[in-house]
Amino acid sequence: MQYNTKDIVELTDAKFRFRKLIEQGKTIELKGLSDNRTAKQNRALHKFFVLVSDQLNEMGLEFQYIGLKGDTLGTRYSPNIVKEYFWRPIQIALFNIESTKNIDTKQINEVVDVISKFFGDKGVVIEFPSIEQLINKI
């Protein structure tokens, strides 16, 4: 689990979980992460993968995977398929960065723009999740 120590709510939650793990006698591994993006941004990124996969499935599209023996397997889109076959190749092409953990907000926006343009050209609007979007839905 990642916690942004600059966010008071996340910091409080991290302290609570840390104390609980100590009380349970658990082994704990701590490591500092770069400030490339916050936990909220990370959740929004993964929510984006869900939105895209849901949209593809609603459009009746299937992911076509070519198996080891050359057989084609069709399956519904999943957030992981979107991440690995859409997002990551674009991210690598644009920034030569493999892991989504190593990109910053500006780079996320650039990849979102590429994917959004692809869908927009097909008449489908896909936006990156935001607080404003959530408020508008309510």
C-alpha positions in Angstrom: 0.0 0.0 0.0 1.3 3.5 -0.8 0.6 6.5 1.3 1.4 10.2 0.4 2.9 11.6 3.6 2.0 15.1 2.4 -1.7 14.3 2.7 -2.8 14.4 6.3 -5.6 11.8 5.8 -3.3 9.3 4.1 -0.6 9.9 6.7 -3.0 9.2 9.5 -4.2 6.1 7.8 -0.5 4.9 7.3 0.3 5.5 11.0 -2.8 3.5 12.0 -2.0 0.6 9.7 1.7 0.7 10.8 0.6 0.4 14.5 -1.8 -2.4 13.7 0.9 -4.4 12.0 3.3 -3.9 14.9 0.6 -5.0 17.3 0.1 -8.2 15.2 3.8 -8.9 15.3 4.1 -8.7 11.5 7.3 -8.2 9.5 7.1 -4.8 7.8 9.0 -3.6 4.7 9.2 0.2 4.3 10.6 2.0 1.3 10.4 5.5 0.1 9.0 6.2 -3.3 9.6 9.0 -5.6 7.1 11.8 -5.8 6.1 11.1 -9.4 2.5 10.8 -8.5 0.3 10.6 -5.4 -1.7 7.6 -4.3 -4.9 9.5 -5.4 -3.4 9.9 -8.9 -2.4 6.2 -8.9 -6.0 5.3 -8.1 -7.3 7.6 -10.8 -4.9 6.0 -13.3 -6.2 2.5 -12.5 -9.8 3.8 -12.6 -9.0 5.1 -16.1 -8.0 1.5 -17.1 -11.4 0.3 -15.8 -13.3 3.0 -17.7 -11.5 2.2 -21.0 -12.0 -1.6 -20.6 -15.7 -1.0 -19.7 -16.1 1.2 -22.8 -14.5 -1.3 -25.1 -16.7 -4.1 -23.7 -19.8 -1.9 -24.1 -18.9 -1.3 -27.7 -19.0 -5.1 -28.1 -15.3 -5.3 -28.9 -13.1 -8.3 -28.0 -9.4 -8.4 -27.2 -7.7 -10.7 -29.6 -4.7 -12.5 -28.2 -2.5 -14.7 -30.4 -1.4 -17.7 -28.4 1.8 -19.6 -28.4 0.7 -21.9 -31.2 -0.7 -19.1 -33.3 -4.3 -19.6 -32.3 -6.3 -16.5 -31.7 -8.1 -16.3 -28.4 -10.9 -13.7 -27.9 -11.7 -12.3 -24.5 -13.4 -9.3 -22.9 -11.2 -6.4 -22.2 -9.9 -6.0 -18.6 -8.2 -3.1 -16.9 -4.9 -5.1 -17.0 -5.2 -5.6 -20.8 -5.7 -1.9 -21.2 -2.7 -1.2 -19.1 -0.4 -3.7 -20.8 -1.5 -3.4 -24.4 -2.7 0.2 -24.7 -1.1 2.3 -22.0 2.3 0.8 -21.6 3.3 0.7 -25.3 2.3 4.4 -25.7 4.1 5.3 -22.5 7.3 3.5 -23.7 7.0 5.1 -27.2 6.6 8.6 -25.8 9.0 8.5 -22.8 11.0 5.3 -23.0 9.8 4.5 -19.4 8.6 1.0 -18.7 6.8 1.3 -15.3 3.8 3.4 -14.7 5.3 4.1 -11.3 8.0 6.2 -12.9 5.9 8.7 -14.8 4.7 12.0 -13.6 1.4 13.8 -14.0 2.4 15.6 -17.1 3.4 12.3 -18.8 0.2 10.7 -17.6 -1.8 13.5 -19.3 0.1 13.0 -22.6 -0.7 9.3 -22.7 -4.3 10.0 -21.7 -4.5 12.5 -24.6 -3.3 9.9 -27.1 -5.9 7.3 -25.9 -8.7 9.9 -25.6 -8.0 11.1 -29.2 -8.1 7.5 -30.4 -11.6 7.1 -28.9 -12.7 10.6 -29.8 -12.0 9.8 -33.5 -14.5 7.0 -33.1 -17.1 9.2 -31.4 -16.4 7.9 -27.9 -15.6 10.3 -25.1 -13.2 8.9 -22.4 -12.0 11.3 -19.7 -9.4 10.8 -17.0 -11.1 10.4 -13.7 -11.3 13.6 -11.6 -13.1 15.0 -8.5 -15.0 17.2 -10.8 -16.3 14.2 -12.8 -17.4 12.5 -9.6 -19.2 15.6 -8.4 -21.0 16.1 -11.8 -22.2 12.4 -11.6 -23.7 13.0 -8.1 
